[in-house]
Amino acid sequence: MDERFDVVIAGAGPAGAQCARDLATRDYDVLVLETEAEDGFPRQSNKSTGGTFPSMLTSFNVPDDVVMQFTDSIVLESPNHSYSRPQTGAVLEFADFKQFLVDDGRAQGAEYWFDTRVSGPIVEGGEVVGVRYNGGDEVYADVVIDATGPSAPLARALDVVDLQREKQAIGVEYEFEGVDLDHPGYADLHDAMMLRLDHDLAPGGYSWIFHTGGDTAKVGLCYIQNDAHHEYGKDGMTIDGYLDYWLERDPRFADATKLEGKQHRGSAHIQMPTGLSTDSFMAIGDTVPTIDPLWGEGIHKGMKSARAAAITVDYCLTPDEKDTSAAEMALYDHLWHTEVAPKMRTRLLMTELLYLAPNERYDTLMRDLNQAPPETLNEANRGNVWALLKLLKLEDASTVKQLIAERFLN
């Protein structure tokens, strides 16, 4: 007899595991399929900086003991200037966070199958009815959810997503001890999360230092292989090469040493989603581009997308006659655009402007932010057009025109 569940979720990352938590709490029979072996989980999939905000912890009942350090400020750096503002944050021990979500979901009744590689959807009569895994094995469900991140084996096969290579951000991070967090000439990074805009270090992206307590910090960088990367990048230099280049030149790392086994690598797409759901199917987390385009924070939005998917499952499966048609599953699309990532187009425009601007413009931006009302940057990141316009200058006009033209052409 084929095994059957109410919901099958591919991927035990934050989005998949949170969706399972929510559904199991509502007594749905839910199965999570995870590629990684349970022994040592999450070793291979420990891919996030773990930077988020306390509102996520509160909204999803996540305990403080998965937090490495609560921070109280956000710092932006350019090659020659910086901007600081009060902003509470939380730097998670990402592996502990993921393990908590899995353990809590299991305690609520969710089932997990580890060492299980999803290969594709089972489609009958044009409708998704299950998942193939480990070659030829099959499992069936009323609703299937892809939470596998950029690999997206189900969402790609169903043409729900079109993740574009040129929109893919790749990143690397190490944890260090001995970091000088208050070096002369730089902003004080104690209890802070810092992002640095500097094409010399991360062409087409940004680098970061997240304080994790004492003299330790998470240090990394990411970039998109966009026009700025092609213009400012160094021939033949890998992402690890860029990180080494930064470490060698920044005096804050003069006495810093890498912590053994504390390396994280990952990728995410910075683009508008081309789709979110279809008959009996949804894509959540980084399977669709849910990452916050300015701060690079994807955990909270991934968790929100998980909850939106759980609400949609409840809506479709609770009537006397279950209805998982595309028309009913589209509730998830509505929730995604209104609750998970509202005003995404405007926010992406701001992000692309940031990544494409020259270093001199970053210095100007820091000076402008220091003179602007403190809420200006947050409002711009939320998609407030007027706040965004306050940060633009005449020299940005040609880039804005180019980006808008590309959007209409696409």
C-alpha atoms as one frame of an Amber mdcrd trajectory, in Angstrom:
protein
   0.000   0.000   0.000   1.317   3.461  -0.913   1.955   5.703   2.064  -0.274
   8.760   2.192  -0.270  11.994   4.207  -2.318  15.156   4.276   0.790  17.177
   3.412   4.288  16.260   2.227   6.996  18.927   2.566  10.345  18.654   0.785
  13.085  20.288   2.865  13.682  20.667   6.617  15.031  24.220   6.579  13.335
  26.978   8.582  10.443  27.329   6.128   9.755  23.605   5.757  10.154  22.817
   9.444   8.015  25.784  10.528   5.264  24.822   8.096   5.343  21.292   9.560
   5.131  22.747  13.102   2.056  24.796  12.211   0.318  21.945  10.414   1.077
  19.356  13.084  -0.318  21.699  15.733  -3.568  21.646  13.741  -3.445  17.804
  13.768  -2.659  17.369  10.092  -0.772  14.248   9.091   2.424  15.861   7.774
   5.663  14.366   6.463   8.945  16.231   5.896  11.519  14.762   3.489  15.107
  15.939   4.091  18.108  15.137   1.903  20.648  15.403   4.714  21.257  12.436
   7.015  19.903  12.854  10.532  23.289  12.100  12.063  24.958  15.494  12.394
  21.981  17.445  11.014  22.229  20.249  10.026  25.849  19.955   9.013  25.653
  20.348   5.235  22.580  22.597   5.302  23.873  25.029   7.947  24.013  27.841
   5.400  22.735  31.027   7.022  24.350  33.919   8.879  21.475  33.564  11.321
  20.863  37.306  11.459  17.238  38.138  12.232  15.082  40.240  14.544  13.413
  39.500  17.916   9.987  39.915  16.309  10.608  36.614  14.503  11.366  34.847
  17.782   8.179  36.199  19.341   5.935  35.556  16.330   6.993  31.911  16.032
   7.621  31.056  19.690  11.343  30.424  19.221  13.327  30.210  22.482  16.166
  32.584  23.332  18.576  29.702  23.833  19.134  29.428  20.043  20.405  33.045
  20.013  24.169  33.597  20.097  23.895  37.348  20.677  21.156  39.951  20.882
  22.277  43.128  19.119  21.070  46.692  19.542  22.244  48.475  16.394  22.545
  48.218  12.624  25.685  49.643  11.000  26.155  50.380   7.307  29.668  51.019
   6.022  30.976  52.410   2.751  34.668  52.615   1.805  35.144  55.861   3.788
  32.058  56.479   5.924  29.508  54.689   8.110  25.965  55.047   9.387  24.593
  53.594  12.612  21.062  53.441  13.949  19.414  51.707  16.915  17.775  48.438
  15.845  17.318  45.370  17.982  18.494  42.178  16.354  19.336  38.562  17.078
  22.221  36.518  15.703  21.145  32.877  15.814  23.178  29.730  16.161  21.553
  28.569  12.950  22.120  24.856  13.491  20.479  25.005  16.932  17.598  26.984
  15.481  16.944  24.409  12.765  17.212  21.535  15.218  14.706  23.221  17.530
  12.159  23.562  14.726  12.538  19.893  13.803  12.333  18.693  17.413   9.321
  20.851  18.197   7.536  19.773  15.027   8.106  16.146  15.912   6.767  16.770
  19.397   3.586  18.124  17.770   3.279  14.978  15.610   5.107  15.815  12.369
   7.001  12.908  10.794  10.521  13.333   9.367  12.331  11.088   6.905  16.024
  12.001   6.681  18.540  10.856   4.055  15.695  11.145   1.556  16.405  12.915
  -1.736  13.341  14.222  -3.547  13.577  13.701  -7.305  10.281  15.053  -8.641
   6.519  15.367  -8.311   3.982  12.653  -9.075   1.382  14.130 -11.426  -1.896
  12.405 -12.329  -4.508  14.035 -14.522  -2.516  17.260 -14.517  -2.590  17.487
 -10.712   0.197  16.943  -8.177  -0.617  13.918  -6.029   2.710  13.038  -4.425
   6.498  12.993  -4.496   9.141  10.646  -5.874  12.269  10.214  -3.777  15.460
   8.129  -3.639  15.084   7.052  -7.237  11.799   5.215  -7.577  10.108   5.412
  -4.163   6.822   7.304  -3.877   4.718   8.975  -1.209   1.304  10.576  -1.721
  -0.436  13.619  -0.251  -3.348  16.007  -0.722  -0.897  18.926  -0.787   2.814
  18.964  -1.689   5.133  21.796  -0.614   8.624  22.534  -1.968  10.877  24.053
   0.720  14.195  22.872  -0.719  15.609  26.318  -1.503  17.235  27.201  -4.834
  17.489  23.556  -5.961  13.655  23.518  -6.201  13.281  20.054  -7.795   9.490
  20.092  -7.501   8.788  23.744  -8.283  11.090  23.680 -11.320   9.522  20.502
 -12.699   6.067  22.068 -12.362   7.194  25.369 -13.960   6.125  27.243 -10.844
   9.487  28.986 -10.460  12.093  30.288 -12.891  15.162  31.039 -10.789  17.553
  33.040 -12.943  21.258  32.353 -12.614  22.165  36.006 -13.087  19.977  36.850
 -10.071  21.620  34.301  -7.772  23.597  35.617  -4.816  26.319  33.346  -3.451
  27.902  33.796  -0.042  30.545  32.464   2.319  30.999  33.099   6.033  33.330
  32.055   8.839  33.131  32.582  12.571  36.163  34.312  14.115  37.573  35.086
  17.509  39.958  37.949  18.239  38.064  40.466  16.093  38.729  44.113  17.013
  35.149  45.344  17.195  35.974  48.963  18.058  39.028  49.746  15.964  39.989
  53.436  15.568  38.537  54.890  12.393  35.664  52.384  12.230  32.215  52.246
  13.833  31.868  50.417  17.144  30.477  46.972  16.275  29.839  45.709  19.804
  26.262  44.359  19.896  25.849  45.276  16.227  25.140  43.749  12.836  27.195
  45.506  10.163  26.820  45.464   6.376  29.556  46.998   4.206  28.944  48.265
   0.656  32.318  48.236  -1.083  32.953  46.852  -4.579  36.628  46.360  -3.804
  35.662  43.676  -1.285  32.357  42.343  -2.634  31.698  43.566  -6.191  27.965
  43.484  -6.825  27.123  42.660  -3.214  28.153  43.385   0.359  30.199  42.044
   3.253  29.294  41.798   6.935  30.410  41.484  10.529  27.822  40.201  13.036
  28.915  40.365  16.667  28.317  37.034  18.427  29.645  37.896  21.901  33.020
  38.776  23.455  35.555  39.238  20.661  33.808  36.765  18.314  31.863  37.549
  15.165  30.429  36.045  12.008  32.328  37.498   9.041  31.410  36.960   5.418
  30.413  38.358   2.065  28.091  37.685  -0.835  27.554  39.024  -4.326  25.425
  38.621  -7.407  27.198  38.201 -10.727  25.518  41.369 -11.995  26.809  44.293
 -14.072  28.621  45.731 -11.037  30.370  42.425 -10.417  31.549  42.311 -14.025
  32.704  45.947 -13.868  34.464  45.922 -10.501  35.384  42.261 -10.056  38.947
  40.990 -10.008  39.786  38.498 -12.763  39.812  34.915 -11.577  39.089  35.721
  -7.920  36.704  33.306  -6.197  34.361  34.215  -3.391  36.844  32.703  -0.914
  39.533  34.860  -2.512  37.487  37.985  -1.887  37.025  37.059   1.764  40.776
  36.472   2.171  41.430  39.774   0.390  39.240  41.588   2.948  40.765  39.779
   5.926  44.275  40.728   4.813  43.467  44.428   4.444  41.084  45.253   7.290
  42.932  45.980  10.577  39.978  44.677  12.562  41.096  41.156  11.609  44.814
  41.572  12.360  44.638  39.221  15.375  41.540  37.274  14.378  41.508  33.491
  13.898  38.895  31.258  12.316  36.942  28.979  14.629  37.276  25.326  13.665
  34.287  23.905  11.822  32.420  27.227  11.721  32.098  27.757   7.983  28.820
  28.465   6.199  28.067  28.658   2.487  24.814  29.329   0.729  22.930  31.001
  -2.068  19.640  32.763  -2.645  17.959  34.544  -5.511  17.206  38.256  -5.536
  14.332  38.547  -8.007  10.576  38.676  -8.300   8.950  35.245  -8.077   7.515
  33.974 -11.342   5.058  31.711  -9.520   4.109  30.485  -6.068   1.478  27.752
  -6.340  -0.598  25.552  -8.598  -3.028  22.657  -8.117  -2.223  20.940  -4.780
   1.198  22.574  -4.642   3.043  25.522  -3.073   6.654  26.721  -2.982   7.937
  28.395   0.194  11.095  29.887   1.706  14.043  30.314  -0.651  12.403  28.076
  -3.247  10.812  31.364  -4.241  12.895  34.509  -3.681  11.666  35.467  -0.223
  14.880  36.996   1.143  14.708  40.609   2.338  16.335  42.456  -0.582  18.119
  45.150   1.443  19.245  43.505   4.668  19.702  40.046   3.168  17.552  38.652
   5.992  15.638  35.598   4.849  14.696  33.770   8.037  11.714  35.879   9.084
  10.240  36.020   5.591  10.803  32.301   5.105   8.944  31.617   8.348   6.126
  33.933   7.262   5.825  32.091   3.954   5.619  28.813   5.901   2.728  30.136
   7.965   0.968  31.465   4.872   1.256  27.981   3.327  -0.116  26.352   6.501
  -3.084  28.757   6.486  -3.725  27.837   2.854  -3.625  24.101   3.613  -6.139
  24.602   6.411  -8.373  26.641   4.119  -8.300  24.010   1.353  -8.604  20.841
   3.455 -11.148  21.793   6.129 -14.355  21.996   4.056 -16.477  18.832   3.780
 -15.285  18.619   0.184 -11.536  19.250   0.008 -10.563  21.627  -2.771  -6.882
  21.950  -3.672  -7.439  23.457  -7.108  -5.125  26.198  -8.298  -7.907  28.740
  -7.750  -8.178  27.845  -4.050  -4.429  27.416  -3.516  -4.026  30.964  -4.834
  -4.872  32.145  -1.317  -1.173  31.510  -0.669  -0.204  33.875  -3.504  -2.382
  36.583  -1.996  -0.901  36.118   1.478   2.637  36.088   0.070   2.202  39.400
  -1.725   0.327  41.118   1.113   1.864  39.644   4.285   5.163  37.949   3.427
   6.803  40.317   0.923   4.605  43.364   0.244   5.781  46.002  -2.259   8.442
  43.618  -3.478   8.996  45.382  -6.812   9.850  48.721  -5.219  12.094  47.061
  -2.658  13.937  45.133  -5.339  14.466  48.353  -7.279  16.164  49.854  -4.229
  18.333  46.785  -3.826  19.457  46.803  -7.457  20.292  50.497  -7.188  22.451
  49.762  -4.161  24.330  46.896  -5.770  24.956  48.783  -9.011  26.053  52.118
  -7.515  29.785  52.991  -7.532  31.765  53.234  -4.308  31.687  57.035  -4.397
  27.873  56.869  -4.310  28.032  54.651  -1.221  30.022  57.341   0.574  27.407
  59.922  -0.416  24.625  57.623   0.785  26.181  57.296   4.236  26.436  61.070
   4.556  22.803  61.470   3.441  21.568  58.835   5.887  23.348  60.540   8.756
  21.434  63.741   7.934  18.067  62.107   7.201  15.324  61.248   9.733  16.123
  57.903  11.392  13.111  56.146   9.886  14.056  56.950   6.268  16.044  53.777
   5.542  13.497  51.444   7.137  10.661  53.081   5.206  12.595  52.764   1.938
  13.240  49.083   2.652   9.511  48.576   3.232   8.851  49.898  -0.270   7.840
  53.461   0.592   8.431  55.302  -2.699   8.706  58.727  -1.062  11.384  57.499
   1.331  13.254  55.975  -1.607  13.059  59.221  -3.552  14.611  61.075  -0.621
  17.716  58.915  -1.004  18.029  59.292  -4.778  20.149  61.908  -6.532  20.327
  63.187 -10.094  23.292  60.911 -10.785  21.029  57.887 -10.134  18.614  58.819
 -12.929  20.266  56.814 -15.715  20.472  53.663 -13.572  16.826  54.006 -12.490
  15.768  54.464 -16.113  17.738  51.374 -17.149  16.253  49.210 -14.379  12.692
  50.311 -15.093  13.165  49.629 -18.822  14.477  46.142 -18.055  11.443  45.411
 -15.884   9.011  46.412 -18.638  10.947  44.360 -21.201  10.769  41.330 -18.881
